[in-house]
Amino acid sequence: MNRWGALLTLALALAAPAAWAQKATKPQVVVLDFEGDRRGALRNQVVSALEKTGQVELVPLKRYTSAAGKAGVKAAAARQPAGVAQVAPALGIDAVVIATSGRTLVVQVLSARGQELWTKRVKLQRGRMSASEARRLAAGIATTALKPPPVVEPPPEEPVKPAPAEPGTPSAPPPPAPAPQPSTTAEATPPRKLPETETPPGPAETPGAATPPKEPTEPLAVPTPIEDESHTSTQPFDEYATRAELEARDRHRHPPILHLFLGGTTTWRSYCARPGATSCAEFDRRPEENRIGDTIDFTSGVPYLGLMAQLEVLPLARSEKLYRGLGLVAGYHRGYSETRVKVTTETGETPTRSVVATDTSFSGMLLYRYYFNMGTQSQPRLGYAGVRGGMLSRAFDVDPEARAPLTGSHRLHPAAGLEFSVPLRRWLRIEGGGQFFISPKAGKSLTADEGALELEVRDLGAEVSSSGWYAELGVAGEVWGPLGYSVRGRYTNVKDTFTGRGARFGWEQGGVSEEQHIDILWGLTASY
């Protein structure tokens, strides 16, 4: 080994003990529960700020309370100076932080013997400290723990002075004097004759005697070191929380990036078509002799049962900016039902047939949500109000072999609407919303045959105009970790107004068709 290697080895050997010594000199500090601190929000701020300083070693609160229980010190007494003196020395704690919260936060730093080392009053804003106040407070606590000020002992108690002896009573021998003192007797100053009711004063203090030090009226102030603004953090910190609890807390502080719904659908559908009328009900109220033309009635005797999947993506959800609510949603579902169909013509009514019908829908939309916290900083519960808009498609098809024409419908159209979610508990949220359909004309589809789609309109009129909407309401929540549930009910109403001559009997002046369906959407959710 050359001389440079030897010098490097020697330097490392000398530096290692110093580093270990510096690490070992970190004072042990415990932050007890604050009186009047709702849900520990202020204590979490102080603990988080102390952790950021890196100058002290935080002792878990559970360890302190466990030691207090073993020592027979009750929880309330363990926060008092006498209780601190019983518990802290056995744990090797150097400083104990206690506080009382009201309009201001009064913080005290006690030594392991329960003696006050430092005190501080902090102004609160809506029950919380500002980030700068929390950093200054943590810096003062850390400095006090590193370099505690000298503790002034209370003055020793003065000995009880004996009362003057009454005349005729033998006096006790005086205690031996510690040292001869200059004479200040009555020979120098003649004594003043006192009234009988007045008692003679006690012996005068000897000049030059040592005066015991007085206890300072104000606590010793500790200079506050300069903070490093780069380590600012307003998020609470819990030093004894488990990793799973910390991950769950972080997950609830931000909206999920991905939200997946997998479940089932139950749908009840009804459809009617009437010639020369403004509504099905208006046509049915006419006298029988005035009800001229082919009519169609469609009801799902057995509800459609199917499966549904929906995925929401918010790629900016981890941001703290307002645009974190931007995202997109896509969904698909397909259901099946045994349906009864009856067609009334000029020659009479067709027998009611049981046929198989399918219900297929998909959607793709952009969304924006404004998120708000209805919980606390340490236990957040995010709700939102938002808007969404995009394309919707829904098709009801009846088995073509059933020979029941125009009992299905195909729609492809834009839609826009509102949505909301209000969290009441982690396991319960009220959710809902609604959408307005923009020209949901019948006979529009990406997959169906164009000839069949054209016949869907031409049978009833030359042109069609349509309107529609849906509204939904339900509940959702978390079951375990990122897994949860969702149940919603949705009502949809669509109306088609036909003009011009149609191919069916009685539809020379067009007519109207109405379609309603009730959907129950239920299933499990997963969020990331």
C-alpha positions in Angstrom: 0.0 0.0 0.0 1.4 3.4 -0.9 1.4 6.3 1.4 -1.7 7.9 -0.1 -3.7 4.7 0.6 -2.4 4.7 4.1 -3.4 8.3 4.6 -6.9 7.6 3.2 -7.4 4.6 5.5 -6.3 6.6 8.5 -8.7 9.4 7.7 -11.6 7.0 7.4 -10.7 5.4 10.7 -10.7 8.8 12.4 -13.9 10.0 10.7 -16.0 6.8 11.5 -16.0 7.2 15.3 -16.9 10.9 14.9 -19.8 10.1 12.6 -21.1 7.4 15.0 -20.7 9.8 17.9 -22.7 12.5 16.0 -25.4 10.0 15.2 -25.5 8.8 18.8 -25.9 12.4 20.1 -29.3 12.9 18.6 -31.6 13.7 21.5 -34.6 11.4 22.2 -37.8 13.4 22.0 -41.4 12.3 22.5 -44.5 14.4 21.5 -47.5 13.7 23.7 -51.1 14.2 22.8 -52.2 17.8 22.9 -55.1 18.9 25.1 -58.0 20.2 23.0 -56.4 19.0 19.7 -59.3 17.5 17.7 -58.2 14.2 15.9 -54.5 15.0 16.6 -54.2 17.4 13.6 -51.9 19.9 15.4 -49.8 17.1 16.9 -49.4 15.6 13.5 -48.1 19.0 12.2 -45.5 19.2 14.9 -44.4 15.6 14.5 -44.1 16.0 10.7 -42.1 19.2 11.1 -39.7 17.6 13.6 -39.2 14.7 11.3 -38.2 17.1 8.6 -35.5 18.7 10.7 -33.6 15.5 11.1 -32.0 16.8 14.3 -33.9 14.7 16.9 -34.9 11.0 17.3 -38.6 10.7 17.8 -39.8 8.2 20.3 -43.1 6.6 19.4 -46.1 7.7 21.5 -47.2 4.1 21.9 -43.9 3.3 23.6 -44.3 6.2 26.1 -47.9 5.3 26.9 -47.1 1.7 27.3 -44.3 2.5 29.8 -46.7 4.9 31.6 -49.2 2.1 32.0 -46.6 -0.3 33.4 -45.5 2.4 35.8 -49.1 2.8 37.0 -49.3 6.4 35.6 -52.7 7.2 34.2 -53.0 8.7 30.7 -53.9 12.2 32.0 -51.2 12.2 34.6 -48.6 11.0 32.1 -48.9 14.4 30.4 -48.2 16.3 33.6 -44.6 17.3 34.8 -44.9 14.8 37.7 -45.9 12.0 35.4 -43.2 12.9 32.9 -40.6 12.6 35.7 -41.8 9.1 36.5 -41.8 7.7 32.9 -39.2 9.6 30.8 -36.0 8.7 32.6 -36.5 5.0 32.2 -36.9 5.4 28.4 -33.8 7.5 28.0 -35.9 10.5 26.8 -34.2 13.9 26.7 -37.2 16.1 26.0 -41.0 15.8 26.3 -43.3 18.0 24.3 -46.7 18.8 25.7 -49.3 21.4 24.5 -52.7 22.9 25.1 -54.8 24.0 22.2 -57.4 26.8 22.2 -57.4 30.0 20.2 -53.7 29.7 20.4 -51.4 26.7 20.8 -49.3 26.8 24.0 -46.3 24.4 23.6 -44.0 23.4 26.5 -40.7 21.4 26.3 -40.0 19.5 29.5 -36.8 17.8 30.6 -36.9 14.1 31.6 -37.3 15.3 35.2 -40.4 17.3 34.3 -38.8 20.7 34.5 -39.8 23.3 31.9 -37.0 24.1 29.4 -38.9 26.2 26.8 -42.4 27.5 26.1 -44.0 28.9 23.0 -47.3 30.4 21.9 -48.4 29.9 18.3 -51.4 31.6 16.6 -53.8 29.2 15.0 -55.8 29.8 11.8 -59.0 27.8 11.7 -57.6 25.4 14.2 -54.3 24.8 12.4 -50.8 26.2 12.2 -49.3 27.7 9.1 -46.5 25.8 7.5 -43.9 28.5 8.5 -45.1 28.5 12.1 -44.8 24.7 12.3 -41.3 24.9 11.0 -40.3 27.6 13.4 -41.8 25.7 16.3 -40.1 22.4 15.3 -36.7 24.3 15.0 -37.2 25.7 18.5 -38.0 22.3 20.0 -35.0 20.7 18.2 -32.6 23.4 19.4 -33.9 23.1 23.0 -33.5 19.3 22.9 -29.9 19.6 21.5 -28.8 22.4 23.8 -31.1 22.5 26.8 -30.8 25.8 28.8 -29.6 25.5 32.4 -32.4 24.7 34.8 -32.6 27.1 37.8 -33.2 25.1 41.0 -35.7 26.5 43.4 -34.2 28.4 46.4 -33.7 26.3 49.6 -36.3 26.7 52.3 -35.3 29.1 55.1 -35.1 27.6 58.6 -38.0 28.4 60.9 -37.1 31.2 63.2 -37.9 30.6 66.9 -40.5 32.9 68.4 -39.3 35.3 71.2 -39.5 33.8 74.7 -42.0 35.1 77.1 -40.8 36.7 80.4 -40.1 34.2 83.1 -39.5 31.4 80.7 -36.0 30.0 80.5 -34.7 30.5 77.0 -33.2 27.8 74.9 -29.5 28.0 74.2 -29.0 29.8 70.8 -27.6 27.7 67.9 -23.9 28.0 67.4 -23.0 30.8 65.1 -21.2 29.7 61.9 -18.7 32.5 62.0 -18.2 35.7 64.0 -20.0 38.6 62.4 -19.6 42.4 63.0 -21.7 43.6 65.9 -24.9 45.4 65.1 -26.4 45.4 68.6 -28.4 48.0 70.5 -25.2 49.6 71.8 -24.8 51.4 68.5 -28.5 52.3 68.1 -30.8 52.7 71.1 -33.8 50.4 70.8 -37.2 51.9 70.1 -39.8 51.3 72.8 -42.5 49.2 71.2 -46.2 49.2 72.2 -47.4 46.1 74.1 -49.5 45.0 71.1 -46.5 45.1 68.7 -44.2 42.1 68.6 -40.5 42.6 68.2 -39.2 42.1 64.7 -37.0 39.1 63.9 -33.3 39.3 63.8 -32.0 41.6 61.0 -30.3 40.0 58.1 -26.6 40.1 58.4 -24.9 42.3 55.8 -22.7 40.4 53.4 -24.8 37.1 53.7 -25.3 35.3 50.5 -28.7 36.0 48.8 -30.3 32.9 47.2 -30.8 33.3 43.4 -34.3 34.3 42.3 -36.3 32.1 39.9 -36.6 33.8 36.6 -40.1 35.1 35.8 -39.8 34.4 32.1 -38.6 31.1 30.5 -35.3 31.2 28.9 -35.6 31.9 25.2 -33.7 29.7 22.8 -32.6 31.3 19.5 -34.4 29.9 16.5 -32.1 28.5 13.8 -32.7 29.5 10.1 -35.0 27.1 8.4 -34.5 25.5 5.1 -37.5 26.4 2.9 -36.8 23.5 0.6 -38.1 21.0 3.1 -41.5 22.6 3.6 -44.3 20.1 4.1 -47.9 20.5 5.4 -48.8 16.9 5.3 -49.3 15.1 8.6 -47.0 12.4 9.7 -47.7 9.6 12.1 -44.5 7.9 13.3 -46.3 4.8 14.6 -48.7 4.2 11.7 -48.2 0.9 9.9 -47.1 0.9 6.3 -50.5 -0.2 5.1 -52.1 2.7 7.0 -49.7 5.2 5.5 -50.4 3.8 2.0 -54.1 3.9 2.5 -53.9 7.5 3.8 -51.8 8.5 0.7 -54.3 6.8 -1.6 -57.2 8.7 -0.2 -55.4 12.1 -0.4 -55.5 12.0 -4.2 -58.2 10.8 -6.7 -57.4 7.4 -8.2 -55.6 7.3 -11.5 -57.6 4.2 -12.6 -61.1 3.3 -11.5 -62.5 0.0 -12.8 -66.1 -1.1 -12.5 -67.0 -4.8 -13.3 -70.5 -6.0 -12.6 -74.0 -6.8 -13.9 -77.0 -5.0 -15.4 -80.7 -5.6 -15.0 -82.9 -3.7 -17.5 -86.6 -3.3 -18.0 -87.6 -1.9 -21.4 -90.8 -0.7 -22.9 -91.6 0.6 -26.4 -94.7 1.9 -28.1 -95.5 3.5 -31.5 -98.7 5.3 -32.5 -99.7 6.9 -35.9 -100.9 10.5 -36.2 -100.5 11.3 -32.5 -98.2 13.4 -30.2 -97.9 10.6 -27.6 -98.9 7.0 -27.0 -101.1 8.1 -24.1 -103.0 10.6 -26.3 -103.7 8.0 -29.0 -104.9 5.5 -26.5 -107.4 8.0 -25.0 -109.2 8.3 -28.4 -112.5 6.5 -29.0 -112.0 3.1 -30.5 -113.3 4.2 -33.9 -110.7 6.9 -34.1 -107.7 4.6 -33.4 -106.8 4.0 -37.0 -103.4 2.6 -38.1 -100.8 0.1 -37.1 -99.6 0.3 -33.5 -96.7 -1.4 -31.8 -96.3 -2.4 -28.2 -93.1 -3.9 -26.8 -92.5 -4.9 -23.2 -89.8 -7.0 -21.7 -91.6 -9.6 -19.7 -88.3 -10.9 -18.3 -85.7 -8.2 -17.6 -82.5 -8.1 -19.6 -79.6 -9.5 -17.7 -76.1 -8.8 -18.7 -72.5 -7.8 -17.9 -70.9 -4.4 -17.8 -67.3 -3.0 -17.7 -66.3 0.6 -17.3 -62.9 2.2 -16.9 -62.1 5.7 -15.7 -58.6 7.2 -16.3 -57.4 10.4 -14.6 -53.7 10.6 -15.7 -53.1 13.9 -13.7 -54.7 12.8 -10.5 -51.5 12.9 -8.4 -51.1 16.6 -9.2 -52.3 19.3 -6.7 -53.5 21.6 -9.5 -57.0 22.1 -10.7 -56.5 20.1 -13.9 -56.0 16.9 -11.9 -59.7 16.2 -12.5 -59.2 15.8 -16.3 -59.8 12.3 -17.6 -61.8 10.0 -19.8 -64.2 7.1 -19.3 -65.1 4.2 -21.6 -67.8 1.6 -21.0 -69.4 -1.5 -22.6 -72.3 -3.8 -21.7 -74.4 -6.5 -23.2 -77.6 -8.1 -21.9 -80.1 -10.7 -23.0 -83.9 -11.2 -22.4 -86.8 -13.3 -23.5 -89.3 -10.6 -24.8 -92.9 -10.6 -25.7 -93.9 -8.8 -28.9 -97.4 -8.0 -30.2 -98.2 -6.1 -33.5 -101.6 -4.7 -34.2 -102.5 -4.2 -37.9 -105.7 -3.4 -39.9 -106.5 -7.0 -40.2 -106.2 -7.6 -36.4 -103.6 -8.4 -33.8 -100.7 -10.8 -34.2 -100.3 -13.4 -31.5 -97.9 -12.5 -28.7 -94.6 -14.0 -29.4 -91.7 -14.8 -27.0 -88.5 -13.9 -28.7 -84.9 -13.4 -27.6 -83.7 -9.8 -27.5 -80.3 -8.3 -26.9 -79.3 -5.0 -25.4 -75.8 -3.6 -26.4 -74.3 -0.3 -25.4 -70.9 1.4 -25.4 -69.7 4.9 -24.5 -66.6 7.0 -24.7 -66.4 10.4 -23.0 -64.1 13.1 -21.7 -64.7 14.3 -18.1 -63.6 16.9 -15.6 -64.1 16.7 -11.8 -63.6 19.2 -9.1 -62.5 17.4 -6.0 -63.1 18.5 -2.4 -62.2 17.0 1.0 -65.0 16.3 3.4 -62.8 14.6 5.9 -59.7 15.8 7.7 -56.1 16.1 6.6 -55.1 12.9 8.4 -58.3 11.0 7.3 -59.3 12.5 3.9 -62.6 11.7 2.2 -62.7 13.1 -1.3 -65.9 14.0 -3.0 -66.4 15.7 -6.4 -68.7 17.5 -8.8 -68.0 17.2 -12.5 -69.1 17.3 -16.1 -68.7 14.8 -18.9 -69.4 14.7 -22.6 -68.9 12.4 -25.5 -70.6 9.7 -27.5 -73.2 7.1 -26.5 -74.6 4.2 -28.4 -77.4 1.8 -27.5 -79.1 -0.9 -29.6 -82.0 -3.2 -28.8 -82.3 -6.0 -31.3 -85.0 -8.6 -31.5 -84.4 -12.0 -33.1 -85.1 -11.5 -36.8 -86.6 -15.0 -37.1 -89.4 -13.8 -34.9 -90.9 -11.7 -37.7 -91.7 -8.9 -35.4 -90.6 -5.7 -37.3 -89.6 -2.4 -35.7 -89.5 -3.6 -32.1 -85.8 -2.8 -31.9 -84.0 0.5 -31.9 -80.5 1.7 -32.7 -79.1 5.0 -31.6 -75.7 6.7 -31.8 -75.5 10.3 -30.6 -73.5 12.8 -28.6 -74.4 13.4 -24.9 -73.3 15.8 -22.1 -74.2 15.9 -18.4 -73.3 16.4 -14.8 -72.2 14.0 -12.0 -71.4 14.1 -8.3 -70.1 12.0 -5.4 -70.6 12.9 -1.7 -68.6 10.7 0.8 -70.4 10.1 4.1 -68.0 7.3 5.2 -65.2 5.4 3.7 -67.7 2.6 3.0 -70.6 4.9 1.9 -70.9 7.5 -0.8 -73.9 9.0 -2.5 -73.4 9.2 -6.2 -75.5 10.3 -9.1 -75.9 12.4 -12.2 -77.7 12.9 -15.5 -77.2 13.4 -19.2 -79.0 15.1 -22.0 -79.0 13.3 -25.4 -78.2 15.5 -28.4 -80.4 14.4 -31.3 -80.6 10.7 -30.4 -82.3 9.7 -33.7 -83.4 6.2 -34.3 -81.6 4.2 -37.1 -78.0 5.2 -36.2 -75.4 2.5 -35.5 -71.8 1.6 -36.3 -72.4 -2.1 -36.7 -76.0 -2.7 -37.9 -77.0 -3.2 -41.5 -77.7 0.1 -43.2 -80.8 -1.3 -44.9 -82.3 -2.4 -41.6 -81.5 1.0 -40.1 -83.2 2.9 -42.9 -86.3 0.7 -42.6 -86.4 1.5 -38.9 -87.4 5.1 -39.9 -89.1 4.6 -43.3 -91.8 2.3 -41.8 -93.1 5.2 -39.7 -92.3 8.3 -41.6 -90.0 10.2 -44.0 -88.1 12.1 -41.3 -87.5 11.7 -37.6 -86.5 14.1 -34.8 -85.6 12.8 -31.3 -84.9 13.9 -27.8 -83.9 12.0 -24.7 -82.2 12.1 -21.3 -81.3 9.9 -18.3 -80.9 10.4 -14.6 -79.2 8.1 -12.1 -78.7 7.8 -8.3 -76.9 5.2 -6.2 -74.4 4.4 -3.5 -70.8 3.2 -3.5 -68.0 2.7 -1.1 -64.8 0.8 -0.1 -64.9 -2.8 1.2 -61.3 -3.6 1.6 -58.3 -1.6 0.6 -58.7 -0.5 -3.1 -61.7 -2.8 -3.6 -65.2 -1.5 -3.3 -68.8 -1.8 -4.5 -71.3 0.3 -6.5 -75.0 0.1 -7.0 -77.0 2.6 -9.2 -80.4 3.0 -10.6 -80.9 4.7 -13.9 -84.1 5.9 -15.8 -83.9 6.7 -19.5 -86.6 8.3 -21.7 -86.4 8.8 -25.4 -89.1 10.1 -27.8 -89.1 10.0 -31.6 -91.4 12.2 -33.6 -92.0 11.1 -37.3 -93.1 13.3 -40.1 -94.1 12.5 -43.7 -95.6 9.3 -45.0 -94.5 6.0 -43.6 -94.7 2.5 -45.1 -97.1 1.2 -42.4 -100.9 1.5 -42.6 -102.2 4.7 -41.0 -98.8 6.4 -40.9 -99.5 8.9 -43.8 -98.9 11.9 -41.5 -96.2 10.3 -39.4 -96.6 9.6 -35.7 -94.7 9.1 -32.5 -92.7 6.4 -30.7 -91.7 6.4 -27.0 -89.0 4.3 -25.3 -88.2 4.0 -21.6 -85.9 1.7 -19.8 -84.9 1.3 -16.2 -81.4 0.0 -15.5 -79.9 -1.4 -12.2 -76.1 -1.3 -12.4 -74.4 -3.3 -9.7 -70.9 -4.7 -9.2 -67.4 -4.4 -7.7 -64.9 -1.6 -8.2 -61.1 -1.4 -8.0 -59.0 1.8 -7.8 -55.4 2.7 -8.1 
